[in-house]
Amino acid sequence: MIDHFALGWVTPIISFLLSCAGCAVGLTCTARARVSHGLASTGWLALGAVSIGGTGIWVMHFVAMLGFHVRGTETRFDVPLTIASGLLAIAVVGLGLFIVRAAGVGPFALVGGGIVTGLGISAMHYLGMRAVHVGVEVTYDLPTVLMSVLIGIVAATAGLWLSAKVHNFAGVAGAMLIMGVAVSGMHYTGMAAMRAEVVTGTVIIPDGGVSVAALLGPLIIGVTISTILLLLVVGLAPSAAELEAQEKFRGWQGRQEEIEREAAEPRRRSQLL
């Protein structure tokens, strides 16, 4: 029998809060990308992908997985596949963000970016599940899997739209809750598709992989360090409103200089004559 809440409500609550936090930081980064140019804009989008894909999606998935348990077995994780699933989450979110930036926020760009990103997030989830070893055969209910993929596509499309529209604190706060619910909903729908049978009275220890306890320490340290670094970057850099104000000031300054040049041109011509 599969238990998705072996640690009670601790894992779903913490994973949801981490998802909200990652999405909030990521949306703040994408807001700054919209009012930046060149490498600065690309850098902010990359940080947004790391925040949303890494913390908002992958860390949420992994923390929620800490509550996963098949009775009569021990849960172990394949480290390379687990890391690969995290890199995949960051890559597909980054791809979606860059598609929307390049093609605009039109319906075709949003749908195309949402499908690509949603399918990638679903692939991340099931790759992450592939990394879980419980020593027994695990099967999936196809209709529930398809439902989880659909939720992933809808969540990704909504996230890309929000990344292109949100520009203030109230918007970020509302958006992070929407994305947190969507990401968590996709995860637990995918988990509900799992099926596993264990003979009563047996205890199975899978071959290979590492235990949850062995991964927990590095995960906490890695997430803490990366979160602190992201918060430092976001906190020390000018906000989106400040960047937009600077851009407007530079534009106004350029217009003033142009007006002064045009006003000085008749005087210069008269002096030449």
C-alpha positions in Angstrom: 0.0 0.0 0.0 1.3 3.5 -0.9 1.3 6.2 1.7 1.9 9.7 0.3 1.7 11.4 3.7 3.9 9.1 5.9 5.1 12.2 7.8 1.7 13.7 8.2 0.9 17.2 6.9 4.5 18.4 7.4 5.7 17.5 3.9 2.8 18.9 1.9 2.8 22.2 3.9 6.5 22.7 3.7 6.7 21.7 0.0 3.8 24.1 -0.8 5.5 27.0 1.1 8.8 26.3 -0.7 7.0 26.3 -4.1 5.4 29.6 -3.3 8.7 31.1 -2.2 10.5 29.9 -5.3 7.8 31.2 -7.6 7.7 34.5 -5.8 11.5 35.1 -6.2 11.3 33.8 -9.8 8.4 36.2 -10.7 10.4 39.1 -9.2 13.3 38.2 -11.4 11.2 38.0 -14.6 9.7 41.4 -13.7 13.2 42.8 -13.7 14.0 41.0 -16.9 11.2 42.9 -18.7 12.6 46.3 -17.9 16.3 45.3 -18.5 18.2 44.9 -21.8 20.8 42.6 -23.3 22.7 40.4 -20.9 21.1 41.9 -17.9 17.6 40.8 -19.1 19.0 37.3 -20.0 20.6 37.0 -16.6 17.3 37.9 -14.8 15.4 35.3 -16.9 18.0 32.7 -16.0 17.7 33.4 -12.3 13.9 33.3 -12.7 14.2 29.8 -14.3 16.5 28.6 -11.4 14.0 30.0 -8.8 10.8 28.7 -10.4 12.2 25.5 -11.9 14.6 24.7 -9.1 12.9 25.8 -5.9 9.3 26.3 -7.0 9.0 23.0 -8.8 11.8 20.5 -8.2 12.4 21.2 -4.5 8.7 21.2 -3.9 8.6 17.7 -5.6 11.5 16.4 -3.6 10.3 17.6 -0.2 6.8 16.2 -0.9 8.5 12.9 -1.8 10.0 12.7 1.7 6.4 11.7 2.8 6.2 8.9 0.2 6.4 5.4 1.5 5.3 2.0 0.3 4.5 -0.1 3.4 6.8 -3.1 3.8 9.7 -1.5 1.8 12.4 1.0 2.3 12.5 4.1 0.0 15.9 4.8 -1.7 16.9 7.4 -4.3 19.0 7.2 -7.4 21.2 10.3 -7.0 22.1 11.0 -10.7 18.5 10.7 -11.8 17.4 12.9 -8.9 19.8 15.6 -9.9 18.9 15.2 -13.6 15.3 15.8 -12.8 16.2 19.1 -11.1 18.3 20.2 -14.0 15.4 19.3 -16.4 13.0 21.4 -14.4 15.3 24.5 -14.6 15.9 23.9 -18.3 12.3 23.6 -19.4 11.2 26.6 -17.3 14.0 28.7 -18.8 13.0 27.5 -22.3 9.4 28.6 -21.7 10.5 32.0 -20.3 12.8 32.7 -23.3 10.0 31.6 -25.8 7.6 34.2 -24.3 10.3 36.9 -24.2 11.2 36.2 -27.9 7.7 35.8 -29.3 5.7 38.1 -26.9 2.7 37.3 -24.8 0.4 36.4 -27.6 -1.8 33.3 -27.5 0.4 31.3 -29.8 3.6 32.0 -27.8 1.8 31.3 -24.5 0.2 28.1 -25.7 3.4 26.9 -27.3 5.6 27.8 -24.4 3.1 26.4 -21.9 2.9 23.0 -23.8 6.7 22.8 -24.0 7.2 23.8 -20.4 4.3 21.7 -19.1 5.5 18.5 -20.8 9.0 19.2 -19.5 7.7 19.6 -15.9 5.7 16.4 -16.3 8.9 14.7 -17.6 10.7 16.0 -14.6 8.1 14.6 -12.2 8.2 11.1 -13.7 11.9 11.1 -14.1 12.1 12.0 -10.4 9.7 9.1 -9.7 12.0 6.8 -11.8 14.8 7.8 -9.4 12.7 6.3 -6.5 13.5 2.7 -5.7 11.1 0.7 -3.5 12.1 -2.9 -4.4 8.7 -3.7 -6.0 7.2 -3.1 -9.4 5.5 0.3 -9.7 2.8 0.9 -12.3 0.8 3.9 -13.3 -2.9 4.6 -14.0 -2.8 6.1 -17.5 -5.9 8.4 -17.2 -4.5 9.9 -14.0 -1.1 10.4 -15.6 -2.7 12.2 -18.5 -4.6 14.4 -16.0 -1.4 15.3 -14.3 0.2 16.2 -17.6 -2.7 18.4 -18.5 -2.5 20.1 -15.1 1.2 20.6 -15.7 0.5 22.3 -19.1 -2.2 24.6 -17.6 0.1 25.5 -14.7 3.0 26.2 -17.0 0.9 28.4 -19.3 -0.5 30.3 -16.3 3.0 30.7 -14.9 4.4 32.1 -18.2 1.5 34.5 -18.5 2.0 35.7 -14.9 5.8 36.0 -15.5 5.0 38.5 -18.3 2.4 40.5 -16.5 3.1 40.6 -12.7 5.0 43.8 -11.7 4.1 44.7 -8.1 4.0 43.1 -4.7 0.3 42.4 -4.7 0.5 40.7 -8.1 3.5 38.6 -7.0 1.7 37.5 -3.8 -1.4 36.4 -5.7 0.6 34.8 -8.5 2.8 32.7 -6.1 -0.2 31.2 -4.4 -1.8 30.3 -7.8 1.5 28.7 -9.0 2.0 27.0 -5.6 -1.4 25.4 -5.8 -0.9 24.4 -9.4 2.5 22.8 -8.9 1.4 20.9 -5.8 -1.8 19.8 -7.6 0.2 18.5 -10.5 2.6 16.6 -8.2 -0.1 14.9 -6.1 -2.2 14.1 -9.1 0.9 12.3 -10.6 1.5 10.6 -7.3 -2.1 9.4 -7.2 -1.5 7.5 -10.5 1.0 5.2 -8.8 0.2 1.6 -8.0 2.4 -0.8 -6.0 1.7 -4.1 -4.2 3.7 -5.6 -1.4 3.1 -9.0 0.2 1.9 -8.5 3.8 4.5 -9.3 6.4 7.5 -8.9 4.2 10.2 -6.2 4.5 11.9 -5.3 1.2 15.2 -3.4 1.0 15.9 -2.1 -2.6 19.3 -2.5 -4.2 21.3 0.6 -5.0 20.5 4.2 -4.3 20.7 6.1 -1.0 18.3 6.5 1.8 16.2 9.6 2.5 18.3 10.4 5.5 21.5 10.4 3.4 20.0 12.9 0.9 18.2 15.1 3.4 21.4 16.8 4.8 22.9 17.8 1.4 19.4 18.9 0.2 18.9 21.2 3.1 22.3 22.7 2.8 22.1 23.1 -1.0 18.6 24.7 -0.9 19.5 27.0 2.0 22.7 28.3 0.3 21.0 28.7 -3.1 18.0 30.5 -1.6 20.2 32.9 0.4 22.3 33.7 -2.7 19.1 34.3 -4.8 17.6 36.5 -2.1 20.9 38.5 -1.8 20.9 39.1 -5.6 17.2 40.1 -5.7 17.5 42.2 -2.5 20.7 44.1 -3.5 19.7 44.8 -7.1 17.4 47.6 -8.1 13.7 46.6 -8.2 11.7 46.4 -11.4 10.0 49.8 -10.6 13.5 51.4 -10.0 14.8 49.9 -13.2 11.8 51.1 -15.1 12.2 54.6 -13.6 15.8 54.7 -14.6 14.9 53.7 -18.1 12.3 56.4 -18.3 14.8 59.0 -16.9 17.4 58.0 -19.5 14.8 58.3 -22.2 13.8 61.8 -20.9 17.4 62.8 -20.7 18.0 61.7 -24.3 15.0 63.7 -25.5 16.2 66.8 -23.6 19.6 66.5 -25.2 18.0 66.1 -28.7 15.9 69.2 -28.1 19.0 71.2 -27.0 20.9 70.0 -30.1 18.0 71.1 -32.4 17.8 74.5 -30.6 21.5 75.0 -31.0 21.6 74.1 -34.7 20.2 77.5 -36.0 22.8 79.4 -33.9 25.6 77.2 -35.2 24.5 77.7 -38.8 24.3 81.5 -38.3 27.8 81.5 -36.9 29.1 79.6 -39.9 27.5 82.1 -42.3 
